[in-house]
Amino acid sequence: MRIGIVGAGMIGSTVAKLWVDAGHEVRLSSRHPNELQPLVKQLGERASAGTPQEAAEFGDVVMITVPLKAMPELAREIGASLAGKIVLDTGNAYEQRDGTFAREASRDPRGSAGWSASMFPRARWVKAFNTVYYKTLEKEAHREADQVGIPLASDDKEALEVAAGLVRDAGFDPAVVGELTLGRKFEPGSPVYNTGMSGRELRGVLGEKRASGAARAPDRASDTRAAEGPRG
């Protein structure tokens, strides 16, 4: 599968390596893509670098892993290119970093993911990879014991299935919570946030609606510990 990653911070670069190792093609992006060449060289021939627009166009699935405050501008820049595409949103609302945007998103009854998704109305939005510290992702992928859980929420059933497959490919256990508004159950300050819980433990706390299958390219035709938390 071709995966575009908008943002090449700790979460984006860590998950990129896991997906490349699983056989996916990944395009990382930055406003200064030349600065990503050392990372791309390290990741190998299935990795490339580009601008956010190029990553959005490249991916069958696109991960957005940027500060919440960047979302309005990003929507203006690449929103049209994400129409019909599955988007994995790793964002969290941190008031110290995101200011008024964080306060606005935190007050939104749909949660911060719903707040962001509203700016990309034709994208197939999934809240994913927002709860686990990047060092945990790096060190604990594919562990033999109960795998680290990644909670997922979306209003799109197929998008959830694709996201769950990509979570498995990265070496983790997807815990499908349900519709996008239920992403509020695993935002900063929630009992499961940045705990490193296993998928089994997450399902015990959050409940789960099953998503099955391995990661596959989506069917586009069907669409007419908190102080030092996860870092995107």
C-alpha positions in Angstrom: 0.0 0.0 0.0 1.1 3.6 -0.6 1.0 5.7 2.5 1.5 9.5 2.7 2.6 10.9 6.0 2.0 14.6 6.5 4.5 15.6 9.2 7.8 13.8 9.9 8.1 14.2 13.6 8.6 11.5 16.2 5.3 9.6 15.6 5.4 10.0 11.8 9.0 8.8 11.4 8.6 6.0 13.9 5.5 4.5 12.3 7.0 5.1 8.8 9.8 2.7 9.6 7.4 0.1 10.9 5.3 0.3 7.7 8.3 0.2 5.4 9.5 -2.9 7.3 6.1 -4.4 6.6 6.5 -3.8 2.9 4.5 -0.6 2.4 5.6 2.4 0.3 5.8 5.5 2.4 6.2 9.2 1.4 7.1 11.4 4.4 6.6 15.1 4.0 7.7 18.5 5.3 7.7 22.0 4.0 11.5 21.4 3.6 11.6 17.9 2.1 15.3 18.0 1.4 15.8 17.9 5.2 14.2 14.5 5.2 16.7 12.9 2.9 18.9 11.4 5.7 15.8 9.7 7.2 14.6 8.5 3.8 18.1 7.0 3.1 17.9 5.2 6.4 14.5 3.8 5.7 15.4 2.4 2.3 14.0 2.2 -1.2 10.4 2.0 -0.2 10.6 5.5 1.4 10.6 8.9 -0.2 10.2 12.5 0.8 8.0 15.3 -0.6 5.8 18.3 0.3 2.6 17.8 2.2 0.7 18.1 -1.1 2.9 15.4 -2.7 2.3 13.1 0.3 -1.4 13.7 0.1 -1.5 12.9 -3.6 0.8 9.8 -3.2 -1.0 7.9 -0.5 -3.9 5.5 -0.8 -4.0 6.2 3.0 -2.6 9.5 4.5 -1.5 9.9 8.1 -1.6 13.4 9.4 0.7 13.9 12.4 1.0 17.6 12.9 0.2 20.0 15.8 -3.6 20.6 16.1 -3.0 24.3 15.5 -1.7 23.5 12.0 -5.0 21.9 10.9 -6.8 24.9 9.6 -4.0 26.0 7.3 -3.3 22.4 6.3 -7.0 21.9 5.3 -6.7 24.9 3.0 -3.5 23.5 1.4 -4.3 19.9 0.9 -7.9 19.3 1.8 -9.0 18.9 -1.8 -6.4 16.2 -2.4 -7.7 14.1 0.5 -11.2 13.8 -0.9 -12.3 10.2 -0.7 -9.1 9.1 1.0 -8.7 7.4 4.4 -6.9 9.8 6.8 -5.3 8.6 10.1 -5.3 11.5 12.5 -2.8 11.3 15.3 -3.6 14.7 16.8 -4.2 15.7 20.3 -5.3 19.0 21.8 -2.5 20.5 24.0 -3.4 24.0 25.2 0.2 24.9 26.0 1.1 24.2 22.4 -2.1 24.8 20.5 -3.6 27.7 22.4 -7.1 28.7 21.4 -7.3 25.9 18.9 -6.9 23.4 21.7 -9.6 25.0 23.8 -12.0 25.1 20.8 -11.3 21.4 19.9 -11.6 20.3 23.5 -15.0 21.9 23.8 -16.3 20.3 20.5 -18.9 17.6 21.4 -17.3 15.5 18.6 -13.9 15.6 20.3 -10.7 16.9 18.8 -10.8 14.4 15.9 -14.3 15.5 15.0 -13.1 19.1 15.1 -10.3 18.4 12.7 -12.4 16.2 10.5 -14.9 19.0 9.9 -12.2 20.9 8.0 -11.8 17.9 5.6 -15.4 17.0 4.9 -14.7 14.6 2.1 -12.0 12.7 3.8 -12.6 9.4 5.5 -11.4 10.2 9.0 -9.9 7.8 11.6 -8.5 8.8 15.0 -5.4 6.6 15.4 -1.9 6.4 16.9 -2.6 9.4 19.3 -2.3 7.6 22.6 1.1 5.9 22.7 4.5 7.5 23.2 6.7 7.3 20.2 9.5 5.5 22.2 6.9 2.8 23.1 6.0 2.4 19.5 9.7 2.1 18.6 10.6 -0.4 21.3 7.4 -2.5 21.7 6.3 -3.2 18.1 5.8 -6.9 17.3 6.4 -8.0 20.9 5.5 -11.6 21.6 3.5 -10.9 24.7 0.1 -9.1 24.5 0.8 -6.4 21.9 0.5 -2.7 22.7 -3.0 -1.5 21.8 -3.9 1.3 19.4 -7.5 2.5 19.8 -9.3 3.6 16.7 -12.5 5.5 16.0 -14.2 6.4 12.8 -17.7 6.7 11.2 -16.4 4.8 8.2 -16.5 1.0 8.6 -14.1 0.2 5.7 -11.7 3.0 6.8 -11.6 1.3 10.3 -10.8 -2.1 8.7 -8.0 -0.6 6.6 -6.6 1.3 9.7 -6.8 -1.9 11.8 -4.8 -3.7 9.2 -2.1 -1.0 9.2 -2.0 -1.1 13.0 -1.3 -4.9 12.8 1.3 -4.4 10.1 3.1 -1.9 12.4 3.2 -4.6 15.1 0.3 -3.5 17.4 -3.1 -4.6 18.4 -6.0 -2.5 17.1 -8.9 -1.7 19.5 -11.8 -0.4 17.5 -13.9 1.8 19.8 -16.6 2.8 17.4 -17.8 6.1 15.8 -15.5 9.1 15.6 -17.1 10.9 18.5 -16.0 8.1 20.7 -12.4 9.1 20.1 -13.0 11.4 23.2 -12.6 8.2 25.3 -8.9 8.1 24.5 -7.8 11.7 24.4 -5.3 13.3 26.8 -6.6 13.0 30.4 -8.5 9.8 29.7 -7.7 6.6 31.7 -6.1 4.9 28.8 -4.0 7.8 27.4 -0.3 7.2 27.3 -0.5 4.1 29.5 1.0 1.6 27.0 -2.0 -0.7 27.7 -2.3 -3.9 25.6 -5.1 -4.2 23.1 -6.7 -6.7 25.4 -6.6 -4.2 28.3 -7.9 -1.4 26.1 -10.9 -3.5 25.0 -11.7 -4.2 28.6 -11.8 -0.5 29.4 -13.2 1.0 26.2 -15.2 -1.9 24.6 -14.7 -2.8 21.0 -16.5 -3.1 17.7 -14.6 -5.7 15.6 -12.7 -4.7 12.5 -11.4 -7.7 10.5 -8.8 -8.3 7.8 -5.3 -7.3 6.9 -4.2 -4.0 5.5 -5.2 -3.4 1.9 -5.6 -0.5 -0.4 -9.0 1.1 0.3 -11.8 1.0 -2.3 -12.0 4.6 -3.5 -14.9 3.7 -5.8 -17.2 3.2 -2.8 -17.1 6.9 -2.0 -19.1 9.3 -4.1 2.6 8.9 30.5 0.8 12.6 29.8 3.4 15.2 30.6 5.6 13.5 28.0 3.0 12.1 25.8 2.9 11.0 22.2 4.8 13.3 19.9 3.8 14.0 16.3 
